[in-house]
């Protein structure tokens, strides 16, 4: 029997487990999918916006994989500095595939970034997605004006949630505390700002168009910003998605400022680079930007001209970074684990039994589906090594060893109990299913599931 641990239960981890049990080259494979959280699905549960039901429905596909008798979900198991080390995992499993994503947001690196009211978009997403690590104090949305720095899908998500009508969010699984804060929100104006032009923005057209369909919200683009983008006149050299994006933003070009209008507004700004977050009494009051212009090589350069946008809330959505896992090699410049076709490299040589897949392998790029071929490549490398790694003696039953080490794994029955508790919580509030937002609540719900974890198969 080949015993494999997959660390991380998001799409890359689940696709890795699926590829392992669906192959025929090594017939007897058992997979434990480990996760620090007691809940599976990774960013599909904790990163996809609550009003994106179609994308969130992917959980059903991931669920079908994790219910395979050859796969065992073990949540509430920490791997890293405060939990299992890579060396210890190799004593329990023949092979370990790390699918731990890119857990840290990128910073702007400008003065004032740590003022009160300045946050990463990741913090905001974690709050409205009920991630148990989200700050207990949550977000008091008493700001009148918000600036979202970034022009990717995460930026579009947080801008949309800020202005979406709270009665529409009531039908989602957004936690009750976040829903109450959004109902009381004073935010009326949102500026979404990018340092390059609309032709280089990274949002998908579907996400972009959703902004224009929000009830009671006006969306506009500064015509002067569009005029700087030469691709607007001839977009033929751009990828299809960028051409479609240009068509959308061109339709929003409006010389009239959005401020002061009834309802809420979202203004898309381009060719502005943040240079400082302004503040008073320790709180953010605005953002100072330098106007940029195309440099002729696909990038931008500063012009020495500046403008300021008022804001009492600033959310940066400028990307993610991988985080080093103690005991694994790490390329700090790339934010990834060095590898060759998914095999972890130690001092340039493949490390027997250690593999990576997903963002920690290739960086935070691609869409959810990109994880499938990425996982298959890694699994192909693992299977090619199977005879060698399976010859190494390992623990007879990893679960017993995990418990001896002080872990209290939440197995599938525990996760099903969390689902039931969230459905019951929603019914008590007159809503559909509502997420439990804290560690204590999740663990308490999991314990009602009974049925200790058992070996799969």
C-alpha positions as CSV (number, residue, x, y, z in Angstrom):
1,X,0.0,0.0,0.0
2,X,1.2,3.5,-0.9
3,X,0.2,6.0,1.8
4,X,0.1,9.6,0.7
5,X,-0.6,12.8,2.7
6,X,-1.9,15.8,0.8
7,X,-1.5,19.0,2.9
8,X,-4.3,21.4,2.0
9,X,-7.9,20.6,1.0
10,X,-8.5,23.4,-1.5
11,X,-8.9,22.7,-5.2
12,X,-5.2,21.8,-5.8
13,X,-5.2,19.4,-2.8
14,X,-8.5,17.7,-3.8
15,X,-7.4,17.4,-7.5
16,X,-4.2,15.9,-6.3
17,X,-6.0,13.3,-4.2
18,X,-8.4,12.6,-7.1
19,X,-5.5,12.0,-9.6
20,X,-3.9,9.7,-7.1
21,X,-6.9,7.4,-6.7
22,X,-8.1,7.5,-10.3
23,X,-4.8,6.3,-11.8
24,X,-4.1,2.6,-12.4
25,X,-0.3,2.4,-12.4
26,X,-0.2,1.9,-8.6
27,X,-3.4,0.1,-7.7
28,X,-3.3,0.3,-3.9
29,X,-3.2,4.0,-2.8
30,X,-4.6,5.6,0.3
31,X,-4.7,9.3,0.7
32,X,-5.1,11.5,3.8
33,X,-6.0,15.1,3.0
34,X,-4.8,17.2,5.9
35,X,-6.0,20.7,6.6
36,X,-5.3,23.2,9.4
37,X,-9.0,24.1,9.4
38,X,-11.8,21.8,10.4
39,X,-13.5,22.6,7.1
40,X,-12.5,21.5,3.6
41,X,-12.4,23.3,0.2
42,X,-9.9,26.0,1.0
43,X,-10.5,29.2,-1.0
44,X,-13.7,27.9,-2.5
45,X,-15.2,28.1,1.0
46,X,-13.1,31.0,2.3
47,X,-12.2,33.1,-0.8
48,X,-15.0,33.0,-3.2
49,X,-17.5,35.8,-2.6
50,X,-20.7,34.8,-0.9
51,X,-22.8,36.1,-3.8
52,X,-21.0,33.9,-6.4
53,X,-23.2,30.9,-5.9
54,X,-22.2,29.3,-9.2
55,X,-18.5,29.2,-8.3
56,X,-19.2,28.2,-4.8
57,X,-21.2,25.2,-6.1
58,X,-17.8,23.7,-7.1
59,X,-17.8,22.5,-3.5
60,X,-20.1,19.7,-4.6
61,X,-17.5,18.4,-7.1
62,X,-14.8,18.6,-4.4
63,X,-17.1,16.9,-2.0
64,X,-17.6,13.9,-4.3
65,X,-13.8,13.4,-4.4
66,X,-13.4,13.6,-0.6
67,X,-16.1,11.1,-0.1
68,X,-14.2,8.4,-2.0
69,X,-13.5,5.5,0.3
70,X,-9.8,5.6,-0.5
71,X,-9.5,9.2,0.6
72,X,-9.8,10.5,4.2
73,X,-10.3,14.1,5.2
74,X,-8.5,15.0,8.4
75,X,-9.1,18.6,9.4
76,X,-7.9,20.5,12.5
77,X,-4.3,19.2,11.8
78,X,-1.6,21.8,11.7
79,X,1.5,21.4,9.6
80,X,4.4,23.7,10.1
81,X,6.0,25.6,13.0
82,X,3.3,24.8,15.5
83,X,2.3,21.4,14.2
84,X,3.6,18.5,12.2
85,X,7.0,19.0,10.6
86,X,7.9,17.8,7.1
87,X,10.3,15.3,8.6
88,X,7.6,13.9,10.9
89,X,5.2,13.6,8.0
90,X,7.7,11.5,6.2
91,X,7.7,9.1,9.1
92,X,3.9,8.7,8.8
93,X,3.5,8.6,5.0
94,X,5.5,7.3,2.0
95,X,4.9,10.6,0.2
96,X,3.6,14.1,1.1
97,X,2.2,16.6,-1.4
98,X,2.1,20.2,-0.1
99,X,-0.8,22.1,-1.6
100,X,-0.7,25.0,0.9
101,X,-1.4,27.9,-1.5
102,X,-0.2,31.5,-1.1
103,X,-1.4,32.6,2.3
104,X,0.0,36.1,2.6
105,X,-1.1,39.2,0.8
106,X,1.4,41.6,-0.9
107,X,2.0,44.9,0.7
108,X,2.3,48.3,-1.0
109,X,5.4,49.3,0.8
110,X,4.4,53.0,1.1
111,X,4.2,55.3,4.1
112,X,1.0,55.2,6.1
113,X,0.1,51.6,5.1
114,X,-0.4,50.6,8.7
115,X,-2.8,53.4,9.6
116,X,-6.1,52.4,11.2
117,X,-8.6,51.9,8.3
118,X,-6.0,50.4,6.0
119,X,-6.3,46.7,5.4
120,X,-5.5,44.0,3.0
121,X,-8.4,42.8,0.8
122,X,-7.5,39.3,2.3
123,X,-8.6,40.5,5.7
124,X,-11.9,41.9,4.4
125,X,-12.6,38.7,2.4
126,X,-11.8,36.5,5.4
127,X,-14.2,38.6,7.5
128,X,-17.2,38.3,5.2
129,X,-16.3,34.7,4.4
130,X,-16.3,33.7,8.1
131,X,-12.7,32.5,8.2
132,X,-12.0,31.6,11.8
133,X,-8.7,33.5,11.7
134,X,-10.4,36.8,10.8
135,X,-10.0,39.6,13.4
136,X,-12.6,39.3,16.1
137,X,-13.4,43.0,16.0
138,X,-14.4,42.7,12.4
139,X,-15.0,45.8,10.2
140,X,-16.9,48.8,11.3
141,X,-18.0,50.3,8.0
142,X,-18.4,53.9,9.1
143,X,-16.3,55.2,6.2
144,X,-18.0,57.4,3.6
145,X,-15.4,56.7,0.9
146,X,-13.3,53.6,0.2
147,X,-10.4,53.1,-2.1
148,X,-9.6,49.6,-3.4
149,X,-6.1,49.4,-4.7
150,X,-5.9,46.8,-7.5
151,X,-7.7,45.9,-10.7
152,X,-8.1,42.1,-10.4
153,X,-11.0,39.9,-9.5
154,X,-10.4,40.2,-5.8
155,X,-10.6,44.0,-6.1
156,X,-13.8,43.7,-8.0
157,X,-15.2,41.3,-5.4
158,X,-14.5,43.6,-2.4
159,X,-15.8,46.6,-4.3
160,X,-19.0,44.8,-5.1
161,X,-19.6,43.6,-1.6
162,X,-19.1,47.1,-0.3
163,X,-21.9,48.5,-2.4
164,X,-24.2,45.5,-2.9
165,X,-27.6,45.8,-1.2
166,X,-27.6,44.0,2.2
167,X,-30.9,42.4,1.5
168,X,-29.3,40.6,-1.5
169,X,-26.5,39.3,0.8
170,X,-29.1,38.0,3.3
171,X,-29.8,35.1,0.9
172,X,-26.1,34.0,1.0
173,X,-24.1,32.3,3.7
174,X,-22.3,35.5,4.9
175,X,-21.9,35.3,8.7
176,X,-24.5,37.2,10.7
177,X,-22.0,39.7,12.2
178,X,-20.7,40.7,8.8
179,X,-24.3,41.0,7.4
180,X,-25.2,43.3,10.3
181,X,-22.2,45.5,9.7
182,X,-22.9,45.7,5.9
183,X,-26.5,46.6,6.7
184,X,-25.2,49.5,8.7
185,X,-22.5,50.5,6.3
186,X,-22.1,54.2,5.5
187,X,-19.8,53.5,2.5
188,X,-21.3,55.3,-0.5
189,X,-18.3,55.9,-2.8
190,X,-15.8,53.3,-3.9
191,X,-12.7,54.0,-6.0
192,X,-11.0,51.0,-7.6
193,X,-7.5,52.1,-8.7
194,X,-4.8,50.5,-10.8
195,X,-1.3,51.6,-11.7
196,X,-1.7,50.5,-15.4
197,X,-4.4,50.9,-18.0
198,X,-7.7,49.0,-18.5
199,X,-6.1,47.0,-21.3
200,X,-3.7,45.4,-18.8
201,X,-6.2,44.9,-15.9
202,X,-6.5,41.4,-14.6
203,X,-10.2,41.1,-13.9
204,X,-12.4,38.7,-16.0
205,X,-15.2,40.3,-18.0
206,X,-17.9,38.5,-16.2
207,X,-16.8,39.9,-12.9
208,X,-16.4,43.3,-14.4
209,X,-19.9,43.3,-15.8
210,X,-21.4,42.3,-12.5
211,X,-20.5,45.8,-11.2
212,X,-22.7,47.4,-13.8
213,X,-25.7,45.2,-12.8
214,X,-25.8,46.2,-9.1
215,X,-29.1,47.8,-8.0
216,X,-28.8,51.4,-6.9
217,X,-25.1,51.7,-7.9
218,X,-23.6,53.9,-10.5
219,X,-20.4,52.7,-12.2
220,X,-18.2,55.1,-14.1
221,X,-14.7,55.4,-15.6
222,X,-12.6,58.6,-15.9
223,X,-12.4,59.5,-19.6
224,X,-9.0,61.0,-19.0
225,X,-7.7,57.7,-17.8
226,X,-8.9,55.9,-20.9
227,X,-7.3,58.4,-23.1
228,X,-3.9,57.3,-21.8
229,X,-4.3,53.7,-23.0
230,X,-3.2,53.4,-26.6
231,X,-4.8,49.9,-26.8
232,X,-8.2,51.6,-26.7
233,X,-7.8,52.8,-30.3
234,X,-6.5,49.5,-31.5
235,X,-7.1,46.6,-29.1
236,X,-6.4,43.9,-31.8
237,X,-3.1,43.0,-30.2
238,X,-4.6,42.2,-26.8
239,X,-5.9,38.9,-25.5
240,X,-9.7,38.4,-26.0
241,X,-10.5,38.9,-22.4
242,X,-8.7,42.2,-22.3
243,X,-10.5,43.3,-25.5
244,X,-13.9,42.5,-23.9
245,X,-12.8,44.4,-20.7
246,X,-12.1,47.5,-22.8
247,X,-15.5,47.3,-24.4
248,X,-17.1,47.3,-20.9
249,X,-15.1,50.1,-19.4
250,X,-15.5,52.3,-22.5
251,X,-19.3,52.1,-21.9
252,X,-18.8,53.5,-18.4
253,X,-16.7,56.5,-19.5
254,X,-18.5,59.5,-18.0
255,X,-17.1,63.0,-17.5
256,X,-19.4,63.7,-14.5
257,X,-18.0,62.9,-11.1
258,X,-19.9,60.3,-9.1
259,X,-19.6,61.9,-5.7
260,X,-22.7,63.6,-4.3
261,X,-25.2,61.4,-6.2
262,X,-28.0,59.5,-4.5
263,X,-27.2,55.8,-3.9
264,X,-23.7,54.3,-4.2
265,X,-21.1,54.6,-6.8
266,X,-18.0,52.8,-8.0
267,X,-15.4,54.7,-10.0
268,X,-12.7,52.8,-11.9
269,X,-9.4,54.7,-12.0
270,X,-6.3,53.8,-14.1
271,X,-2.7,54.9,-14.4
272,X,-2.4,55.9,-10.7
273,X,0.3,54.4,-8.5
274,X,-0.1,54.8,-4.7
275,X,2.8,56.6,-3.0
276,X,1.4,57.4,0.4
277,X,-1.6,56.7,2.6
278,X,-2.6,60.0,4.3
279,X,-3.9,60.1,7.8
280,X,-4.9,62.2,10.8
281,X,-5.1,61.1,14.4
282,X,-3.8,57.7,13.5
283,X,-6.5,56.9,10.9
284,X,-6.4,56.9,7.2
285,X,-8.0,59.9,5.5
286,X,-7.0,59.4,1.8
287,X,-4.4,58.1,-0.6
288,X,-1.9,60.1,-2.6
289,X,-1.2,58.7,-6.1
290,X,1.3,59.5,-8.7
291,X,0.0,59.6,-12.3
292,X,1.7,57.1,-14.5
293,X,1.9,56.7,-18.2
294,X,2.8,53.8,-20.6
295,X,6.6,53.3,-20.9
296,X,6.4,51.7,-24.4
297,X,7.5,48.3,-23.1
298,X,4.3,47.1,-21.5
299,X,4.9,48.8,-18.2
300,X,4.4,52.3,-16.8
301,X,6.6,55.1,-15.5
302,X,5.9,57.9,-13.1
303,X,5.1,61.4,-14.4
304,X,5.8,63.4,-11.3
305,X,2.2,64.6,-11.2
306,X,0.1,63.6,-8.2
307,X,-3.5,63.5,-7.0
308,X,-5.3,62.6,-3.8
309,X,-8.5,60.6,-3.3
310,X,-10.3,60.9,0.0
311,X,-10.9,57.6,1.8
312,X,-11.6,56.5,5.4
313,X,-11.2,52.9,4.3
314,X,-8.4,51.5,2.1
315,X,-8.2,47.9,0.9
316,X,-5.2,46.7,-1.0
317,X,-5.8,43.9,-3.5
318,X,-2.4,43.6,-5.2
319,X,-1.8,39.9,-5.1
320,X,-0.7,37.1,-2.8
321,X,2.6,35.6,-1.7
322,X,3.6,32.1,-0.7
323,X,4.8,31.6,2.9
324,X,7.8,29.5,3.8
325,X,6.9,26.3,5.6
326,X,9.5,25.5,8.3
327,X,11.4,22.4,7.2
328,X,10.8,22.8,3.5
329,X,13.1,24.7,1.1
330,X,11.7,28.0,-0.1
331,X,12.5,30.5,-2.8
332,X,11.8,33.8,-1.2
333,X,12.1,35.8,-4.5
334,X,9.4,33.7,-6.1
335,X,7.3,32.8,-3.0
336,X,7.3,29.1,-4.0
337,X,9.0,25.9,-3.0
338,X,11.7,25.0,-5.6
339,X,10.7,21.9,-7.6
340,X,11.1,19.9,-10.7
341,X,7.8,18.8,-12.2
342,X,6.4,18.9,-8.7
343,X,9.3,17.1,-7.0
344,X,10.6,19.2,-4.1
345,X,14.3,20.2,-4.6
346,X,16.7,20.3,-1.7
347,X,20.0,21.8,-2.7
348,X,19.0,21.3,-6.3
349,X,18.2,17.6,-5.9
350,X,14.8,15.9,-5.7
351,X,13.8,15.0,-2.2
352,X,12.4,11.5,-2.0
353,X,8.7,11.5,-1.1
354,X,8.2,15.3,-1.1
355,X,6.1,17.1,-3.7
356,X,4.2,20.3,-4.3
357,X,1.1,21.4,-6.3
358,X,-0.9,24.5,-6.7
359,X,0.1,28.1,-5.8
360,X,3.0,27.0,-3.6
361,X,4.4,25.2,-6.7
362,X,3.8,27.7,-9.5
363,X,2.9,31.0,-7.7
364,X,-0.6,32.7,-7.4
365,X,-1.5,32.4,-11.0
366,X,-4.4,30.9,-13.0
367,X,-8.0,30.1,-12.2
368,X,-9.4,27.2,-10.1
369,X,-9.3,24.9,-13.1
370,X,-5.6,25.6,-13.6
371,X,-5.0,23.4,-10.5
372,X,-6.1,20.3,-12.3
373,X,-3.2,19.9,-14.8
374,X,-0.8,21.2,-12.2
375,X,-1.9,18.4,-9.8
376,X,-1.7,15.8,-12.6
377,X,1.9,16.7,-13.4
378,X,2.9,16.4,-9.7
379,X,1.1,13.1,-9.4
380,X,2.8,11.7,-12.5
381,X,6.2,12.5,-10.8
382,X,5.0,10.8,-7.6
383,X,3.8,7.7,-9.4
384,X,7.1,7.4,-11.3
385,X,8.8,7.4,-7.9
386,X,6.3,5.1,-6.2
387,X,8.3,1.9,-6.1
388,X,11.2,3.7,-4.4
389,X,9.2,5.7,-1.9
390,X,6.9,2.9,-1.0
391,X,9.9,0.8,0.1
392,X,10.5,3.1,3.0
393,X,8.9,1.9,6.3
394,X,6.2,4.2,7.7
395,X,3.7,4.3,10.6
396,X,1.1,1.5,10.4
397,X,-1.7,3.9,11.0
398,X,-1.0,7.7,10.7
399,X,-4.2,8.6,12.6
400,X,-3.1,6.9,15.8
401,X,0.3,8.7,15.5
402,X,-1.5,12.0,15.0
403,X,-3.5,11.5,18.2
404,X,-0.4,10.5,20.1
405,X,1.2,13.8,19.0
406,X,-1.7,15.7,20.5
407,X,-3.8,16.4,17.4
408,X,-7.6,16.1,17.4
409,X,-8.4,15.5,13.8
410,X,-11.8,16.4,12.5
411,X,-12.8,13.6,10.1
412,X,-15.6,13.7,7.5
413,X,-18.5,13.1,10.1
414,X,-17.2,16.1,12.0
415,X,-17.4,18.3,8.9
416,X,-20.9,17.0,8.1
417,X,-21.8,18.0,11.7
418,X,-20.5,21.5,11.0
419,X,-22.7,21.7,7.9
420,X,-25.7,20.7,9.9
421,X,-24.9,23.3,12.6
422,X,-24.6,26.0,10.0
423,X,-28.0,25.0,8.4
424,X,-29.5,25.1,11.9
425,X,-28.0,28.5,12.6
426,X,-29.4,29.9,9.3
427,X,-32.9,28.6,10.2
428,X,-32.8,30.2,13.6
429,X,-32.0,33.5,11.9
430,X,-34.7,33.2,9.2
431,X,-32.0,32.7,6.5
432,X,-30.5,29.9,4.5
433,X,-27.3,28.2,5.7
434,X,-25.1,30.7,7.6
435,X,-21.4,30.1,8.3
436,X,-20.0,29.7,11.8
437,X,-17.2,32.3,12.0
438,X,-15.0,31.2,15.0
439,X,-12.7,28.3,15.9
440,X,-14.7,27.5,19.1
441,X,-18.0,27.3,17.3
442,X,-16.5,25.1,14.5
443,X,-14.8,22.7,16.9
444,X,-17.9,22.4,19.1
445,X,-20.1,21.7,16.1
446,X,-17.6,19.1,14.8
447,X,-17.7,17.2,18.1
448,X,-21.4,16.7,17.7
449,X,-20.7,14.6,14.6
450,X,-19.3,11.6,16.7
451,X,-17.8,8.7,14.8
452,X,-14.0,8.9,15.3
453,X,-11.9,9.0,12.1
454,X,-11.1,5.6,10.8
455,X,-8.7,4.3,8.1
456,X,-10.2,4.7,4.6
457,X,-11.1,1.7,2.5
